[in-house]
Amino acid sequence: MPDQERPPADRKTSFSSFPARRKARKRAVDVLYEAEQRDLPFTRVLDDRRDLAERDKEMPTIPEYTTVLVEGVSMYRKEIDFEIAGAAHGWTLARMPVVDRNILRVAVYELRHQVDVDIPVVISEAVKLAETLCSDDSPSFINGVLNSLAGHQE
């Protein structure tokens, strides 16, 4: 795991080149990250972003799937965090970089509650976000945690 992390705004590739669902996942991670940094509820930051997009037409709108992800993570946060903590051997959630933790939250929500998304897709998309947003060690860490959790799925 990295000692340093880059915030979601510092990315290695262009956000505009992402497929639609990846953009929605990225925006969800951005919202979760901001909420943690500001110590606000996830859905409050989501509402603030939507309001801002309505007032300022130059701001990007919030994709519907971003809303699904943020609201889902918010609703199931305790369960999701418990699962992540159990699968991240040797790591507490508090010790994980904020971006890694929130990529995992989005992915675990998708694994458990979005039946229209295949498990390999969830894992692959989370790893791709980590490659773009996180340190060099994060993709393999996230891959390991999610593979562990996917193996426990019924």
C-alpha positions as a Markdown table, in Angstrom:
| # | Residue | x | y | z |
|---|---|---|---|---|
| 1 | Met | 0.0 | 0.0 | 0.0 |
| 2 | Pro | 1.2 | 3.5 | -0.7 |
| 3 | Asp | 2.3 | 6.0 | 1.9 |
| 4 | Gln | 1.1 | 8.8 | -0.4 |
| 5 | Glu | -2.0 | 9.1 | -2.6 |
| 6 | Arg | -3.2 | 11.4 | -5.3 |
| 7 | Pro | -6.6 | 12.9 | -4.9 |
| 8 | Pro | -9.2 | 11.9 | -7.6 |
| 9 | Ala | -8.6 | 15.2 | -9.6 |
| 10 | Asp | -4.9 | 14.2 | -10.3 |
| 11 | Arg | -5.4 | 11.5 | -12.9 |
| 12 | Lys | -3.0 | 9.8 | -15.3 |
| 13 | Thr | -5.4 | 9.6 | -18.3 |
| 14 | Ser | -8.1 | 11.9 | -19.6 |
| 15 | Phe | -11.4 | 11.5 | -17.9 |
| 16 | Ser | -13.1 | 12.2 | -21.2 |
| 17 | Ser | -11.7 | 9.0 | -22.7 |
| 18 | Phe | -13.6 | 6.8 | -20.1 |
| 19 | Pro | -16.6 | 4.7 | -21.1 |
| 20 | Ala | -19.9 | 6.0 | -19.7 |
| 21 | Arg | -20.2 | 3.6 | -16.7 |
| 22 | Arg | -16.5 | 4.1 | -15.8 |
| 23 | Lys | -17.2 | 7.9 | -15.8 |
| 24 | Ala | -20.1 | 7.3 | -13.5 |
| 25 | Arg | -17.9 | 5.1 | -11.2 |
| 26 | Lys | -15.2 | 7.8 | -11.3 |
| 27 | Arg | -17.7 | 10.5 | -10.3 |
| 28 | Ala | -19.0 | 8.3 | -7.5 |
| 29 | Val | -15.5 | 7.9 | -6.1 |
| 30 | Asp | -15.0 | 11.7 | -6.4 |
| 31 | Val | -18.2 | 12.3 | -4.4 |
| 32 | Leu | -17.3 | 9.8 | -1.8 |
| 33 | Tyr | -13.8 | 11.2 | -1.6 |
| 34 | Glu | -15.1 | 14.8 | -1.2 |
| 35 | Ala | -17.6 | 13.7 | 1.4 |
| 36 | Glu | -14.9 | 12.1 | 3.5 |
| 37 | Gln | -12.5 | 15.1 | 3.1 |
| 38 | Arg | -15.3 | 17.5 | 4.2 |
| 39 | Asp | -16.7 | 15.1 | 6.8 |
| 40 | Leu | -20.2 | 15.2 | 5.3 |
| 41 | Pro | -22.7 | 12.5 | 4.4 |
| 42 | Phe | -22.2 | 11.0 | 1.0 |
| 43 | Thr | -25.6 | 11.9 | -0.2 |
| 44 | Arg | -25.3 | 15.5 | 1.0 |
| 45 | Val | -22.2 | 16.0 | -1.3 |
| 46 | Leu | -24.1 | 14.2 | -4.1 |
| 47 | Asp | -27.0 | 16.6 | -3.7 |
| 48 | Asp | -24.6 | 19.6 | -3.6 |
| 49 | Arg | -23.0 | 18.4 | -6.9 |
| 50 | Arg | -26.4 | 18.0 | -8.6 |
| 51 | Asp | -27.5 | 21.4 | -7.4 |
| 52 | Leu | -24.3 | 23.0 | -8.7 |
| 53 | Ala | -24.7 | 21.3 | -12.1 |
| 54 | Glu | -28.3 | 22.7 | -12.3 |
| 55 | Arg | -27.2 | 26.2 | -11.5 |
| 56 | Asp | -24.0 | 26.2 | -13.6 |
| 57 | Lys | -24.5 | 24.8 | -17.0 |
| 58 | Glu | -20.7 | 24.6 | -17.5 |
| 59 | Met | -20.5 | 22.0 | -14.7 |
| 60 | Pro | -20.9 | 18.4 | -15.8 |
| 61 | Thr | -24.2 | 16.7 | -14.8 |
| 62 | Ile | -24.2 | 13.8 | -12.4 |
| 63 | Pro | -24.8 | 10.5 | -14.3 |
| 64 | Glu | -27.7 | 8.5 | -13.1 |
| 65 | Tyr | -25.4 | 5.5 | -12.4 |
| 66 | Thr | -23.3 | 7.8 | -10.1 |
| 67 | Thr | -26.4 | 8.5 | -8.1 |
| 68 | Val | -27.2 | 4.8 | -7.8 |
| 69 | Leu | -23.7 | 4.1 | -6.6 |
| 70 | Val | -23.4 | 6.9 | -4.1 |
| 71 | Glu | -26.8 | 6.2 | -2.7 |
| 72 | Gly | -26.2 | 2.5 | -2.5 |
| 73 | Val | -22.8 | 2.9 | -0.8 |
| 74 | Ser | -24.4 | 5.3 | 1.6 |
| 75 | Met | -27.3 | 2.9 | 2.4 |
| 76 | Tyr | -25.1 | -0.2 | 2.8 |
| 77 | Arg | -21.9 | 1.5 | 4.1 |
| 78 | Lys | -21.6 | -0.5 | 7.4 |
| 79 | Glu | -22.0 | -3.8 | 5.6 |
| 80 | Ile | -19.7 | -2.8 | 2.8 |
| 81 | Asp | -17.0 | -1.5 | 5.2 |
| 82 | Phe | -17.3 | -4.7 | 7.3 |
| 83 | Glu | -16.7 | -6.8 | 4.2 |
| 84 | Ile | -13.8 | -4.7 | 3.1 |
| 85 | Ala | -12.2 | -4.9 | 6.5 |
| 86 | Gly | -12.6 | -8.6 | 6.6 |
| 87 | Ala | -11.0 | -9.1 | 3.2 |
| 88 | Ala | -8.2 | -6.5 | 3.5 |
| 89 | His | -5.9 | -8.7 | 5.6 |
| 90 | Gly | -3.5 | -6.5 | 7.7 |
| 91 | Trp | -5.3 | -3.3 | 6.7 |
| 92 | Thr | -7.9 | -1.3 | 8.6 |
| 93 | Leu | -10.2 | 1.0 | 6.7 |
| 94 | Ala | -8.7 | 4.0 | 8.5 |
| 95 | Arg | -5.2 | 3.0 | 7.3 |
| 96 | Met | -6.2 | 2.7 | 3.6 |
| 97 | Pro | -5.8 | 5.6 | 1.4 |
| 98 | Val | -9.1 | 7.4 | 1.0 |
| 99 | Val | -9.3 | 6.9 | -2.8 |
| 100 | Asp | -8.5 | 3.1 | -2.5 |
| 101 | Arg | -11.2 | 2.8 | 0.2 |
| 102 | Asn | -13.8 | 4.5 | -1.9 |
| 103 | Ile | -13.0 | 2.6 | -5.0 |
| 104 | Leu | -13.5 | -0.6 | -2.9 |
| 105 | Arg | -16.8 | 0.7 | -1.5 |
| 106 | Val | -18.2 | 1.3 | -5.0 |
| 107 | Ala | -17.0 | -2.1 | -6.2 |
| 108 | Val | -18.4 | -4.0 | -3.2 |
| 109 | Tyr | -21.7 | -2.2 | -3.6 |
| 110 | Glu | -21.7 | -3.3 | -7.3 |
| 111 | Leu | -20.7 | -6.9 | -6.4 |
| 112 | Arg | -23.5 | -7.3 | -3.8 |
| 113 | His | -26.3 | -5.1 | -5.1 |
| 114 | Gln | -26.0 | -4.5 | -8.9 |
| 115 | Val | -27.0 | -7.9 | -10.4 |
| 116 | Asp | -26.7 | -6.5 | -14.0 |
| 117 | Val | -22.9 | -6.1 | -13.7 |
| 118 | Asp | -20.8 | -9.2 | -14.0 |
| 119 | Ile | -18.2 | -9.9 | -11.2 |
| 120 | Pro | -15.2 | -9.8 | -13.6 |
| 121 | Val | -16.4 | -6.4 | -14.9 |
| 122 | Val | -16.7 | -5.0 | -11.4 |
| 123 | Ile | -13.2 | -6.1 | -10.5 |
| 124 | Ser | -11.7 | -4.9 | -13.8 |
| 125 | Glu | -13.3 | -1.5 | -13.6 |
| 126 | Ala | -12.2 | -1.0 | -10.0 |
| 127 | Val | -8.6 | -2.0 | -10.9 |
| 128 | Lys | -8.7 | 0.4 | -13.9 |
| 129 | Leu | -9.9 | 3.3 | -11.7 |
| 130 | Ala | -7.1 | 2.5 | -9.3 |
| 131 | Glu | -4.5 | 2.5 | -12.1 |
| 132 | Thr | -5.8 | 6.0 | -13.1 |
| 133 | Leu | -6.3 | 7.5 | -9.6 |
| 134 | Cys | -4.0 | 5.8 | -7.2 |
| 135 | Ser | -0.4 | 4.7 | -6.5 |
| 136 | Asp | 1.3 | 1.9 | -8.3 |
| 137 | Asp | 0.5 | -0.6 | -5.5 |
| 138 | Ser | -3.2 | 0.1 | -5.3 |
| 139 | Pro | -4.4 | -1.8 | -8.3 |
| 140 | Ser | -3.0 | -5.1 | -7.0 |
| 141 | Phe | -4.3 | -4.4 | -3.5 |
| 142 | Ile | -7.8 | -3.6 | -4.8 |
| 143 | Asn | -7.7 | -6.6 | -7.1 |
| 144 | Gly | -6.8 | -8.9 | -4.2 |
| 145 | Val | -9.5 | -7.6 | -1.9 |
| 146 | Leu | -12.2 | -7.8 | -4.5 |
| 147 | Asn | -11.1 | -11.3 | -5.7 |
| 148 | Ser | -11.3 | -12.4 | -2.1 |
| 149 | Leu | -14.8 | -11.0 | -1.7 |
| 150 | Ala | -16.0 | -12.4 | -5.0 |
| 151 | Gly | -14.9 | -15.9 | -3.9 |
| 152 | His | -17.2 | -15.5 | -0.9 |
| 153 | Gln | -20.2 | -14.6 | -2.9 |
| 154 | Glu | -23.1 | -17.1 | -3.2 |
